[in-house]
Amino acid sequence: MDLLAEVKKLILEILQDKSKLNSFNALQVYAFTNENIAGYTKELEMNPNSRVLTICSGGDHLLNLGVKKFRNVNLIDINPMAEYFTLGIKIPLVLASSFDSFKKRLEFLFKTKNYDLDLEKKLLYGLLPFMNLRYKLFFKEVFDYYFGLQEKYHVPVKLMQILTTDYYFNMDEITFYNLYLQGEENFNTLKDTLKHLYVSFRRGNIFDINEKDTYELIMCSNALEYVYIPNLDMARLKEFFANLRNSLNDNGVIYAMYMYGFYDKAVNSYENFPIKGTDVTSREVLKEDLILLDGFKNVKDAVLVLRK
């Protein structure tokens, strides 16, 4: 079954039975990050022409890099819908909006239960002129199919809520994590960067990449959480990242793992099991290069940084 057919099947299933909206579906995209990407990108001091490889997901890594004026970005994800959502929905939504209207549109399309089919039609069809032909053809058919079914079923759920899986984050949390939501100047910088962006997407596992001396920055998000590594310790972890290290240029860095709740401010202690629940002691982890970040709640998160 091709991607378009799979998307139509998902839409039909949920409009016929809304309870399935909360069921796991591998096609759905994480529309918004739950990492403090703003915290670890705002201090980046690299040439904006540097080549970057990053997890695609719902596009927030790309958009935060755009605020820092990075224009040469390769995206990778195992979910093929990540490409279409990021390059066919998220970027056009930025390009079609002012800062204030963008936030209102996010709230309406992804967060609220306000059911207004006419407004949803206006917003979604209004994105088509901002898509390249590949995504325009795909989403024109998706939109036509979805709205045709809604004329029949009248289900109080929106298309973006069907295609994504993190409706539960509120806008305050999303804003905390993302530079492009932290003020009109940042948003306008992103819009300008997107007009000059060179971006590519490949479907696959970021840990399979092995391209000699290619990237200055590689961002793995928390992809390591989904990989089984037997007998994990820091030496084994470094070995696991050998291919990605080979893909760095001499001054390159890998943001190898985002660790949630690495430091609990309430009890003044480090998490001893920060990577995949594995017994990697705080002493061992703290020998590595870490970026400590404020979490949204009363914790500090961290990013494990590996170098060439």
Stockholm file with secondary structure:
# STOCKHOLM 1.0

chainA/1-308         MDLLAEVKKLILEILQDKSKLNSFNALQVYAFTNENIAGYTKELEMNPNSRVLTICSGGDHLLNLGVKKFRNVNLIDINPMAEYFTLGIKIPLVLASSFDSFKKRLEFLFKTKNYDLDLEKKLLYGLLPFMNLRYKLFFKEVFDYYFGLQEKYHVPVKLMQILTTDYYFNMDEITFYNLYLQGEENFNTLKDTLKHLYVSFRRGNIFDINEKDTYELIMCSNALEYVYIPNLDMARLKEFFANLRNSLNDNGVIYAMYMYGFYDKAVNSYENFPIKGTDVTSREVLKEDLILLDGFKNVKDAVLVLRK
#=GR chainA/1-308 SS CCHHHHHHHHHHHHHHCGGGGGSCCTTCBCCSCCSCHHHHHTTCCSCTTSEEEEECTTSHHHHHHHHTTCCEEEEEESCHHHHHHIIIIIHHHHHTCCHHHHHHHHIIIIICCCCCHHHHHHHHHTTGGGSCHHHHHHHHHHHHHHHHHHHHHCCSCCHHHHHBSCTTCCHHHHHHHCGGGSCHHHHHHHHHHHTTCEEEEEESCGGGCCCTTCEEEEECTTGGGGSCCTTCCHHHHHHHTHHHHHTEEEEEEEEEEEEEEEEETTTTEECSCTBTTBCCCHHHHHTSEEEEEECSSSEEEEEEEEEC
#=GC SS_cons         CCHHHHHHHHHHHHHHCGGGGGSCCTTCBCCSCCSCHHHHHTTCCSCTTSEEEEECTTSHHHHHHHHTTCCEEEEEESCHHHHHHIIIIIHHHHHTCCHHHHHHHHIIIIICCCCCHHHHHHHHHTTGGGSCHHHHHHHHHHHHHHHHHHHHHCCSCCHHHHHBSCTTCCHHHHHHHCGGGSCHHHHHHHHHHHTTCEEEEEESCGGGCCCTTCEEEEECTTGGGGSCCTTCCHHHHHHHTHHHHHTEEEEEEEEEEEEEEEEETTTTEECSCTBTTBCCCHHHHHTSEEEEEECSSSEEEEEEEEEC
//
